[in-house]
Amino acid sequence: MMDLSWMAWTWQTATFFIVIALLILAMGLWERIDPGGGPRHGVLGLDTTRGDRLFISLLGSAYIHLGWLALTSAPLWGATVISVIFALAVYRWV
């Protein structure tokens, strides 16, 4: 049996991974209900699909949280709010 005691499995960590899994599941269901979704030409000049926009949102959110941790000692709720706004902007304009 593997010893995973070195990992910080808190409820926040579990929530993080559950949310990622639910987002991927929701994206799969959305694709099944409405296949394709068609690529869009966004502000960045890239043709992106729904999956691309999800990936950009998740990656950007990771950087927002890392920057928040590096620059401030405030609770992460602020970074989470900024990340949600960022994701909505990505889905709207990218």
TAKARA-V264340 format. One record per backbone hydrogen bond with DSSP energy under -0.5 kcal/mol. NH is the residue of the N-H (numbers start at 1). CO is the residue of the C=O. E is the energy in kcal/mol with one decimal. If there is no record, write none. Layout:
BEGIN
nh | co | e
NH | CO | E
NH | CO | E
END
This chain:
BEGIN
nh | co | e
4 | 2 | -0.8
7 | 4 | -1.6
9 | 7 | -1.5
10 | 8 | -1.7
14 | 10 | -2.2
15 | 11 | -2.4
16 | 12 | -2.3
17 | 13 | -2.1
18 | 14 | -2.4
19 | 15 | -2.8
20 | 16 | -2.0
21 | 17 | -2.3
22 | 18 | -2.7
23 | 19 | -2.5
24 | 20 | -2.2
25 | 21 | -2.4
26 | 22 | -3.0
27 | 23 | -2.4
28 | 24 | -2.2
29 | 25 | -2.5
30 | 26 | -2.7
31 | 27 | -2.2
32 | 28 | -1.9
33 | 29 | -2.4
34 | 30 | -2.9
37 | 35 | -1.7
40 | 48 | -2.5
42 | 40 | -0.8
42 | 46 | -2.1
43 | 93 | -2.3
45 | 42 | -1.6
48 | 40 | -2.5
48 | 46 | -0.7
53 | 49 | -2.3
54 | 50 | -2.2
55 | 51 | -2.4
56 | 52 | -2.7
57 | 53 | -2.3
58 | 54 | -2.6
59 | 55 | -2.7
60 | 56 | -2.7
61 | 57 | -2.3
62 | 58 | -1.9
63 | 59 | -1.9
64 | 60 | -2.5
65 | 61 | -2.4
66 | 62 | -2.4
67 | 63 | -2.8
68 | 64 | -2.3
69 | 65 | -2.5
70 | 66 | -2.0
71 | 67 | -2.2
72 | 68 | -2.1
78 | 75 | -1.1
80 | 76 | -2.3
81 | 77 | -2.4
82 | 78 | -2.3
83 | 79 | -2.4
84 | 80 | -2.2
85 | 81 | -2.2
86 | 82 | -2.6
87 | 83 | -2.7
88 | 84 | -2.4
89 | 85 | -2.2
90 | 86 | -2.6
91 | 87 | -2.5
92 | 88 | -1.5
93 | 89 | -3.2
94 | 89 | -0.5
94 | 90 | -1.9
END
